[in-house]
């Protein structure tokens, strides 16, 4: 696939972020990935886990790493309701997570991301039970992540505020476990301002997903094409002196380039990178 020109500022951004890539699409975009030495977050659906060859995944990851690229993993999320009141649904969810972790054990990615499956339209009335069930589902996988020394982050989707994640993270109580803030999901689905999410979760923040929208739907627009307050986001990181792993989630190749350009044009992002380099050189990160 022919790529658009990437200028030096965009290339700097590309070296600092991961690019979300469904495993089912890796063959189509593999040349683009290796030519640009991309860091990739490989996403695995349930059907991917049933059909993919672990050897093929290992080979692809090895080639990405040979170029200097880094690799993280995103687990299955469609219908993965880890806190369901139905024990059979929780059992299926755990089986899918187990299949995913078998792949994690083969590859040892830098980070793993999973979802709770919470939807307030269905689960808000029994939030406490949902959290209890999430704890039971996630606990064995947190312990597996600890043994692998592979950080695990739990991502927000439809959660209207950070309460569920904070309580779950506190109860699971692992230095290997953290929070993945998806800015696009927060902006389109949550009634709680970004500031409150960050204040509640920053101590757990291991990863942030970057995409944009106007607040009306999860449009996965390029950074800068919507109304997510990225200046506040990166300013907060600098203030708290934290540097979570950053993953962009474009749904088209053009949106990838537009996102790189959007981040490159943000003075707050440049300031964030400068603060990271300063902290790294002083040994504080």
C-alpha positions as CSV (number, residue, x, y, z in Angstrom):
1,X,0.0,0.0,0.0
2,X,1.4,3.4,-1.0
3,X,1.9,5.7,1.9
4,X,1.5,9.4,2.1
5,X,4.5,11.5,2.8
6,X,5.4,11.6,6.5
7,X,7.4,14.7,7.4
8,X,9.9,14.8,10.2
9,X,7.5,16.2,12.8
10,X,5.0,13.4,12.0
11,X,7.7,10.8,12.2
12,X,8.7,12.0,15.6
13,X,5.1,11.4,16.7
14,X,5.0,8.0,15.1
15,X,8.0,6.9,17.1
16,X,6.2,7.9,20.3
17,X,2.8,6.2,19.8
18,X,1.4,2.7,19.1
19,X,-1.0,2.3,16.2
20,X,-4.0,0.0,16.9
21,X,-4.2,-2.7,14.2
22,X,-6.7,-5.6,14.1
23,X,-5.0,-8.9,13.6
24,X,-7.4,-9.5,10.7
25,X,-5.9,-6.5,8.9
26,X,-2.2,-7.0,9.6
27,X,-1.6,-8.8,6.2
28,X,-3.1,-5.8,4.3
29,X,-1.0,-3.2,6.1
30,X,2.1,-5.2,7.1
31,X,4.3,-3.5,4.5
32,X,3.2,-0.1,5.8
33,X,4.0,-1.1,9.3
34,X,7.5,-2.4,8.8
35,X,8.5,0.3,6.3
36,X,7.6,3.0,8.8
37,X,8.9,1.0,11.9
38,X,5.6,1.4,13.6
39,X,4.8,0.4,17.1
40,X,1.7,-1.7,16.9
41,X,-1.2,-2.6,19.2
42,X,-2.5,-5.8,17.7
43,X,-6.2,-6.4,18.4
44,X,-7.6,-9.9,18.6
45,X,-11.3,-10.6,18.2
46,X,-12.9,-13.9,19.3
47,X,-12.8,-15.2,15.7
48,X,-9.1,-14.2,15.4
49,X,-8.3,-16.3,18.5
50,X,-10.2,-19.2,17.0
51,X,-8.6,-19.0,13.5
52,X,-5.1,-17.5,13.9
53,X,-2.0,-19.5,13.9
54,X,0.2,-18.7,17.0
55,X,3.2,-19.3,14.8
56,X,2.0,-16.7,12.3
57,X,1.5,-14.2,15.1
58,X,5.0,-14.9,16.5
59,X,6.5,-14.5,13.1
60,X,4.7,-11.2,12.4
61,X,5.7,-9.8,15.8
62,X,9.3,-10.9,15.3
63,X,9.5,-9.0,12.0
64,X,8.0,-5.9,13.6
65,X,10.5,-6.1,16.4
66,X,13.4,-6.6,14.0
67,X,12.6,-3.2,12.5
68,X,12.7,-1.6,15.9
69,X,8.9,-1.5,16.3
70,X,7.3,-2.4,19.6
71,X,4.2,-4.5,20.1
72,X,1.3,-4.4,22.6
73,X,-2.0,-6.5,22.5
74,X,-5.7,-5.7,22.8
75,X,-8.0,-8.6,23.8
76,X,-11.4,-9.4,22.5
77,X,-14.2,-7.1,23.6
78,X,-17.4,-7.8,21.7
79,X,-19.9,-9.4,24.1
80,X,-17.1,-9.9,26.7
81,X,-19.2,-9.0,29.8
82,X,-16.8,-10.0,32.5
83,X,-19.3,-8.9,35.3
84,X,-22.4,-10.5,33.8
85,X,-25.0,-11.8,36.3
86,X,-25.2,-14.9,34.2
87,X,-22.4,-17.4,35.2
88,X,-22.3,-19.0,31.8
89,X,-21.6,-15.7,30.1
90,X,-18.8,-15.1,32.6
91,X,-17.5,-18.6,31.9
92,X,-17.3,-17.9,28.1
93,X,-15.6,-14.5,28.8
94,X,-13.0,-16.3,31.0
95,X,-12.4,-18.9,28.2
96,X,-11.9,-16.1,25.7
97,X,-9.5,-14.4,28.0
98,X,-7.7,-17.7,28.6
99,X,-7.2,-18.2,24.8
100,X,-5.9,-14.6,24.6
101,X,-3.5,-15.1,27.4
102,X,-2.1,-18.3,25.8
103,X,-1.1,-16.0,22.9
104,X,0.2,-13.4,25.4
105,X,2.4,-16.0,27.0
106,X,3.9,-16.9,23.5
107,X,4.6,-13.3,22.5
108,X,5.1,-11.3,25.7
109,X,3.8,-8.0,24.4
110,X,4.7,-4.8,26.2
111,X,1.1,-4.3,27.4
112,X,-2.3,-6.0,27.3
113,X,-5.7,-4.2,27.2
114,X,-9.0,-5.7,28.2
115,X,-12.6,-4.3,28.8
116,X,-15.1,-5.0,31.5
117,X,-18.1,-5.1,29.1
118,X,-20.1,-2.7,31.4
119,X,-23.1,-1.0,29.9
120,X,-25.2,1.3,32.2
121,X,-28.3,0.6,30.2
122,X,-28.2,-3.0,31.4
123,X,-25.9,-3.1,34.5
124,X,-26.2,0.1,36.4
125,X,-28.9,-1.3,38.6
126,X,-26.6,-4.0,40.0
127,X,-23.3,-2.2,39.8
128,X,-22.0,-3.7,43.1
129,X,-22.7,-7.3,41.8
130,X,-21.1,-6.4,38.5
131,X,-17.9,-5.3,40.1
132,X,-17.9,-8.4,42.3
133,X,-18.2,-10.6,39.2
134,X,-15.6,-8.6,37.4
135,X,-13.2,-9.2,40.2
136,X,-13.7,-12.9,40.1
137,X,-13.3,-12.9,36.3
138,X,-10.2,-10.7,36.2
139,X,-8.3,-11.9,39.2
140,X,-6.7,-15.0,37.7
141,X,-5.6,-13.1,34.6
142,X,-4.1,-10.3,36.7
143,X,-2.0,-13.0,38.5
144,X,-1.0,-14.5,35.2
145,X,0.1,-11.1,34.0
146,X,2.1,-10.7,37.2
147,X,3.9,-14.0,36.5
148,X,4.6,-12.8,32.9
149,X,5.6,-9.3,34.1
150,X,3.3,-8.1,31.4
151,X,1.3,-5.0,32.4
152,X,-2.5,-5.3,32.0
153,X,-4.8,-2.3,31.6
154,X,-8.6,-2.2,31.8
155,X,-10.2,0.2,29.3
156,X,-13.3,2.4,29.6
157,X,-16.1,2.2,27.0
158,X,-19.7,2.9,28.1
159,X,-18.9,3.6,31.8
160,X,-20.3,7.0,32.7
161,X,-17.7,7.7,35.3
162,X,-14.5,6.3,36.8
163,X,-16.1,4.6,39.9
164,X,-16.2,1.1,38.5
165,X,-12.6,1.1,37.4
166,X,-11.3,2.7,40.5
167,X,-13.0,0.2,42.8
168,X,-12.0,-2.8,40.6
169,X,-8.4,-1.7,40.4
170,X,-8.3,-1.1,44.2
171,X,-9.7,-4.6,44.9
172,X,-7.5,-6.4,42.4
173,X,-4.5,-4.6,44.0
174,X,-1.6,-5.3,41.7
175,X,1.3,-3.1,40.5
176,X,1.0,-5.0,37.2
177,X,-2.6,-3.7,36.7
178,X,-3.7,-0.3,35.6
179,X,-6.2,1.8,33.7
180,X,-6.4,2.5,30.0
181,X,-8.2,5.8,29.4
182,X,-9.9,5.9,26.0
183,X,-10.4,9.7,25.4
184,X,-12.9,9.1,22.6
185,X,-15.1,6.8,24.6
186,X,-15.0,9.2,27.6
187,X,-15.9,12.2,25.4
188,X,-18.8,10.5,23.6
189,X,-20.3,8.1,26.2
190,X,-19.5,9.6,29.6
191,X,-21.3,12.3,31.5
192,X,-18.3,12.9,33.7
193,X,-15.8,15.5,32.5
194,X,-12.3,14.5,31.4
195,X,-10.8,16.3,34.4
196,X,-12.7,14.1,36.9
197,X,-11.7,11.0,35.1
198,X,-8.0,12.0,35.2
199,X,-8.1,13.1,38.8
200,X,-9.7,9.8,39.9
201,X,-7.5,7.5,37.8
202,X,-4.1,9.1,37.1
203,X,-2.3,7.0,39.7
204,X,-3.4,3.9,37.8
205,X,-2.9,5.2,34.3
206,X,-0.9,2.9,32.1
207,X,-2.2,3.6,28.7
208,X,-4.3,6.2,26.8
209,X,-6.1,5.7,23.5
210,X,-6.2,8.8,21.3
211,X,-8.9,9.5,18.8
212,X,-11.5,12.4,18.5
213,X,-15.2,13.1,18.1
214,X,-17.7,15.9,18.6
215,X,-19.3,14.3,21.7
216,X,-22.3,12.9,19.9
217,X,-20.8,9.5,18.8
218,X,-17.7,7.4,18.9
219,X,-16.6,8.5,15.5
220,X,-12.8,7.7,15.8
221,X,-11.9,10.9,14.0
222,X,-8.2,12.1,13.7
223,X,-6.8,14.0,16.7
224,X,-7.9,17.6,16.2
225,X,-10.9,16.9,14.1
226,X,-13.3,16.9,17.1
227,X,-13.7,18.5,20.5
228,X,-11.6,16.3,22.8
229,X,-9.5,18.6,24.9
230,X,-6.0,17.2,24.2
231,X,-4.3,20.3,25.4
232,X,-5.8,19.7,28.9
233,X,-4.9,15.9,28.6
234,X,-1.2,16.4,27.8
235,X,-0.9,19.3,30.2
236,X,-2.3,17.1,33.0
237,X,0.4,14.4,32.2
238,X,3.1,17.1,32.5
239,X,1.7,18.4,35.8
240,X,1.5,14.9,37.3
241,X,4.8,13.8,35.7
242,X,3.3,10.6,34.2
243,X,4.0,9.1,30.8
244,X,1.3,6.5,29.9
245,X,1.7,4.5,26.8
246,X,-0.1,6.3,23.9
247,X,-2.1,4.4,21.3
248,X,-3.8,6.0,18.3
249,X,-6.9,4.3,16.9
250,X,-7.5,5.5,13.3
251,X,-10.1,3.6,11.3
252,X,-8.5,4.5,8.0
253,X,-5.0,5.0,6.7
254,X,-5.7,8.6,5.9
255,X,-6.9,9.1,9.5
256,X,-3.6,7.7,10.7
257,X,-1.7,10.4,8.8
258,X,-4.1,13.1,9.9
259,X,-3.7,12.0,13.5
260,X,0.1,12.1,13.3
261,X,-0.2,15.6,11.8
262,X,-2.7,16.6,14.5
263,X,-0.5,15.5,17.3
264,X,2.6,17.1,15.7
265,X,0.7,20.4,15.6
266,X,-0.1,20.4,19.3
267,X,2.3,22.5,21.4
268,X,1.0,20.6,24.4
269,X,2.0,17.3,23.0
270,X,5.5,18.7,22.1
271,X,5.7,20.0,25.7
272,X,4.7,16.5,27.0
273,X,7.4,14.8,24.9
274,X,10.0,17.3,26.2
275,X,9.0,16.7,29.8
276,X,9.3,12.9,29.2
277,X,12.8,13.3,27.8
278,X,13.8,15.5,30.7
279,X,12.5,13.1,33.3
280,X,14.1,10.1,31.5
281,X,17.5,11.8,31.4
282,X,17.2,12.6,35.1
283,X,16.2,9.0,35.9
284,X,12.7,10.0,37.2
285,X,10.7,7.7,34.8
